[in-house]
Amino acid sequence: MASFIDKAKEFVAEKIAEIPRPEATIDDVDIKGVARDGVTYNAKVNVVNPYPHSLPICEVSYTLKSAGRVILLGNMPDPGSLPGRETTKLEVPMKVPHSIIVSLVRDISTDWDIDYELDLGLTIDLPVIGNFTIPLHTKGEIKLPTLKDIF
């Protein structure tokens, strides 16, 4: 009897492993805007939905790091749904207060860019399986505009 239950568990595990899942990639992280209260960064995420029906996105959580320090933790609740069998471009705005940016002056002054790491979790509600989080990670640098770029 125990071997039958083990075989059934193995069969179910194999079938669940074969179920296609949504996939996502971070295409770009850039500065979206500067305001009095902070700088808004924008992460552009492409999400592929392999199913014929739309899937709701529960939330997008993110951690933005620079110079080895966490400069922003946050989430974007209920950003919408993923249409069936389509690739959706999702924009995740992240607002960093100026007080945090000032602490990055040492990194900015050496090469006039901001080195960053972004950890992003895209939580999607999959039928039968439940909430499924797609972990994403990227690192790079954001070049700051110079006077030459402005004029």
Backbone torsions as a table, in degrees:
resi	resn	phi	psi	omega
1	MET	NA	-40.3	-179.1
2	ALA	-64.5	-37.0	-179.9
3	SER	-68.2	-34.0	177.4
4	PHE	-64.5	-43.9	179.0
5	ILE	-65.0	-41.2	178.0
6	ASP	-63.0	-41.4	178.4
7	LYS	-66.1	-38.2	177.8
8	ALA	-64.9	-42.6	177.9
9	LYS	-62.2	-42.9	179.6
10	GLU	-63.0	-42.4	179.3
11	PHE	-61.6	-47.6	179.6
12	VAL	-62.8	-42.3	179.5
13	ALA	-61.9	-41.4	178.4
14	GLU	-64.2	-43.3	-179.1
15	LYS	-65.6	-40.1	178.5
16	ILE	-67.2	-36.6	179.0
17	ALA	-65.5	-27.5	-178.9
18	GLU	-84.2	-10.2	-178.8
19	ILE	-68.7	128.2	178.0
20	PRO	-65.1	144.3	-179.8
21	ARG	-123.5	153.9	174.2
22	PRO	-60.5	148.0	178.7
23	GLU	-124.0	152.1	-178.8
24	ALA	-144.0	151.5	174.5
25	THR	-139.3	148.1	173.7
26	ILE	-92.7	117.6	-178.1
27	ASP	-85.3	-39.9	-172.1
28	ASP	-160.0	149.8	170.2
29	VAL	-130.2	127.3	-176.5
30	ASP	-148.1	169.2	176.1
31	ILE	-81.0	125.6	179.8
32	LYS	-91.9	-38.5	-178.9
33	GLY	-170.9	161.7	177.6
34	VAL	-123.4	131.1	179.0
35	ALA	-132.1	179.3	-179.9
36	ARG	-62.3	-34.3	-174.9
37	ASP	-94.1	-5.1	177.8
38	GLY	163.0	-173.7	-180.0
39	VAL	-112.2	132.6	178.5
40	THR	-101.9	120.2	173.8
41	TYR	-95.2	154.8	-178.3
42	ASN	-132.1	120.9	174.7
43	ALA	-99.8	129.0	178.5
44	LYS	-102.2	119.3	-174.8
45	VAL	-119.8	130.1	174.0
46	ASN	-99.4	127.9	-179.0
47	VAL	-123.5	128.5	179.7
48	VAL	-105.0	124.4	176.8
49	ASN	-103.6	111.4	-178.1
50	PRO	-81.0	-5.9	-175.8
51	TYR	-90.9	154.6	-180.0
52	PRO	-75.9	-10.1	179.7
53	HIS	-115.4	159.6	-178.2
54	SER	-72.6	152.8	178.6
55	LEU	-122.6	132.4	177.8
56	PRO	-77.3	138.7	173.3
57	ILE	-92.1	120.9	-178.3
58	CYS	-74.6	-49.8	178.1
59	GLU	-165.8	163.2	172.7
60	VAL	-121.9	119.6	177.7
61	SER	-108.7	148.2	-176.4
62	TYR	-146.2	152.5	172.6
63	THR	-132.7	119.6	179.2
64	LEU	-107.3	125.7	-179.0
65	LYS	-121.1	149.2	174.2
66	SER	-148.0	139.8	-179.1
67	ALA	53.9	35.8	177.6
68	GLY	77.3	3.3	-178.7
69	ARG	-116.7	146.0	174.6
70	VAL	-75.8	121.2	178.7
71	ILE	-106.3	-13.5	179.9
72	LEU	-160.9	130.8	171.2
73	LEU	-121.3	137.1	179.0
74	GLY	-172.0	-179.6	174.7
75	ASN	-149.9	158.6	178.2
76	MET	-118.8	100.0	-176.8
77	PRO	-74.9	142.6	173.8
78	ASP	44.8	65.9	179.5
79	PRO	-78.6	2.6	177.0
80	GLY	123.5	-153.1	-178.1
81	SER	-128.4	159.9	175.1
82	LEU	-101.0	116.2	178.2
83	PRO	-61.1	150.2	-178.5
84	GLY	-63.7	137.2	177.1
85	ARG	50.0	45.0	178.0
86	GLU	-138.3	162.6	171.3
87	THR	-101.2	125.5	-177.9
88	THR	-109.6	132.3	174.4
89	LYS	-92.9	117.8	-177.0
90	LEU	-112.4	130.8	177.7
91	GLU	-106.0	128.9	-179.0
92	VAL	-114.6	103.7	178.0
93	PRO	-79.9	139.5	180.0
94	MET	-132.8	115.4	-176.1
95	LYS	-98.5	120.8	-179.8
96	VAL	-108.7	124.6	179.2
97	PRO	-65.0	151.5	180.0
98	HIS	-60.2	-32.6	-179.0
99	SER	-59.5	-32.4	177.6
100	ILE	-76.4	-40.3	-179.6
101	ILE	-59.8	-38.4	180.0
102	VAL	-59.3	-34.5	179.9
103	SER	-69.7	-13.1	179.9
104	LEU	-94.7	6.5	-175.2
105	VAL	-56.1	-38.2	-179.1
106	ARG	-60.5	-43.3	179.0
107	ASP	-68.7	-41.7	-177.6
108	ILE	-67.3	-40.1	-174.4
109	SER	-68.3	-25.9	-178.0
110	THR	-76.0	-38.3	-176.0
111	ASP	-137.8	10.8	176.3
112	TRP	54.9	39.5	172.0
113	ASP	-148.0	168.0	178.2
114	ILE	-113.6	114.9	175.0
115	ASP	-80.0	134.3	-176.3
116	TYR	-138.5	159.5	167.8
117	GLU	-130.2	135.3	180.0
118	LEU	-126.2	122.1	171.7
119	ASP	-107.4	124.9	-175.6
120	LEU	-130.8	134.7	177.0
121	GLY	-118.3	119.9	-179.1
122	LEU	-103.6	108.2	-177.0
123	THR	-96.9	120.2	-176.7
124	ILE	-120.3	142.1	177.9
125	ASP	-90.5	105.3	179.2
126	LEU	-95.1	134.3	177.1
127	PRO	-59.7	145.8	179.5
128	VAL	71.0	-46.9	-176.8
129	ILE	-78.8	-40.5	-176.9
130	GLY	103.3	-157.8	-179.9
131	ASN	-67.5	132.6	-177.2
132	PHE	-130.5	124.2	-178.8
133	THR	-104.5	127.3	175.5
134	ILE	-96.3	111.4	178.8
135	PRO	-82.1	133.2	178.6
136	LEU	-127.5	147.7	179.0
137	HIS	-144.7	137.4	174.0
138	THR	-148.9	155.7	173.1
139	LYS	-140.1	153.2	-179.1
140	GLY	-179.2	-159.3	178.6
141	GLU	-139.3	144.9	177.3
142	ILE	-108.7	114.5	177.7
143	LYS	-73.8	130.9	177.8
144	LEU	-86.1	146.2	179.9
145	PRO	-69.3	144.9	175.8
146	THR	-103.5	173.0	177.7
147	LEU	-60.4	-34.9	178.5
148	LYS	-61.7	-38.1	180.0
149	ASP	-69.9	-33.2	-176.1
150	ILE	-77.0	-40.6	-175.8
151	PHE	-102.0	NA	NA
